Amino acid sequence: MSTLFRKAVFWCLSISIIFACFLLIIVMAGLTPNTEKKTVDSTLIYQKVAIKFQNAEIIADIADTQTKRELGLSGRRELVEGGGMLFVFDETANHGFWMKDMKFPIDILWIDENKQIIDSISNWATSTYPKISYPKQKAKYVLELPAGFIDAHKIKLGEFLEF
């Protein structure tokens, strides 16, 4: 073999090894290309539920554990149109909500055990934190929606939801 051929093989192998090491470092650092839209805490997996209103339907993430309820939508950049987060509580109570670490305004519905809307807040601003808002009656569920959803879809107190 000629020395020129040996040098070419040496450099090709060297570059391949360096490239492989670079890829290994990227994978180990968790910098792999992200093809999925992840939530703030990628270790939490949210089940989804279709929620039907009289004039609309959405797909909501279900926050049914203490960890998921505490995190809520905090830290997310947006809540897409047609999306929401349904908080499911073990007990019916006056569940208070605040806008801690929120980056966008939302609408909130408090819903009783019969899936009837019992209270609401429209366009609740992030600047209201640390204020905590409570429903006028005890609720089993709370639904967070994109700001303006209640007005746009003419959602009314007393309306029953299907989910």
Secondary structure by P-SEA (a helix, b strand, c coil): ccaaaaaaaaaaaaaaaaaaaaaaaaaaaccccccccccccccbbbbbbbbbcccbbbbbbbcccaaaaaacccccccccccbbbbbbbccccccccccccccccbbbbbbcccccccccccccccccccbbbbccccccbbbbccccccccccccccccccc
